[in-house]
Amino acid sequence: MNRTLLLPLAALISVAALSGCTRTSYAIQTNDARTIISDGKPKEAPTGLLEFTDANGVKQQINKSEVKQVTELPK
């Protein structure tokens, strides 16, 4: 295969593969009107806490009773 065609084809395949790996952000609205942005979907822990990674990459937990709503943010 021609080298001038091989390099752009490999770049295109790489970009297509990486675009499928983007994470979705979620907005967590609390009862006291705060909004927390999470990187990835929050998970419910057996202890009654909602575990998530915030927009700064720090792992956080919040009591599930303090959460009013969790919504997915559009990309």
C-alpha positions in Angstrom: 0.0 0.0 0.0 1.2 3.5 -0.8 2.8 5.3 2.2 1.1 8.5 1.4 -2.2 6.8 1.9 -1.3 4.6 4.8 -0.5 7.4 7.3 -3.7 9.4 6.9 -5.7 6.2 7.0 -4.0 5.2 10.3 -4.7 8.7 11.7 -8.3 8.5 10.8 -8.8 5.1 12.4 -7.1 6.3 15.6 -9.3 9.4 15.8 -12.4 7.3 15.3 -11.4 4.8 18.0 -10.6 7.6 20.5 -13.9 9.4 19.9 -15.8 6.5 21.2 -14.0 6.7 24.5 -15.3 10.0 25.6 -16.9 10.1 29.0 -20.3 11.7 29.8 -20.6 14.3 32.5 -23.5 14.4 34.9 -25.0 17.2 36.9 -25.9 16.4 40.5 -28.4 18.8 42.0 -28.6 18.9 45.8 -31.5 19.8 48.1 -29.7 23.0 49.1 -29.6 24.2 45.4 -25.9 23.3 44.7 -25.0 21.8 41.4 -22.0 19.4 41.2 -20.6 18.3 37.9 -19.2 14.7 37.8 -16.9 13.1 35.3 -18.7 9.9 34.5 -21.8 8.4 35.9 -22.1 8.5 39.7 -22.4 5.2 41.5 -24.5 4.3 44.5 -22.5 2.7 47.3 -24.0 0.2 49.7 -23.5 2.7 52.5 -26.1 5.1 51.1 -23.6 7.4 49.6 -23.3 8.6 46.0 -19.7 8.2 44.8 -18.4 10.2 41.8 -15.4 11.9 40.4 -15.7 15.6 40.2 -14.7 17.8 37.2 -11.3 18.3 38.8 -10.6 14.5 38.9 -11.1 14.2 42.7 -13.2 11.3 44.0 -16.1 12.6 46.1 -19.0 11.1 48.1 -22.3 12.7 49.0 -25.2 11.4 51.1 -27.9 10.1 48.8 -30.6 11.8 50.9 -29.0 15.2 50.0 -29.3 14.6 46.3 -32.4 16.0 44.5 -31.7 14.9 41.0 -28.9 13.5 38.7 -29.1 14.4 35.1 -26.8 13.6 32.1 -25.3 16.7 30.5 -25.4 17.0 26.7 -22.1 16.6 24.9 
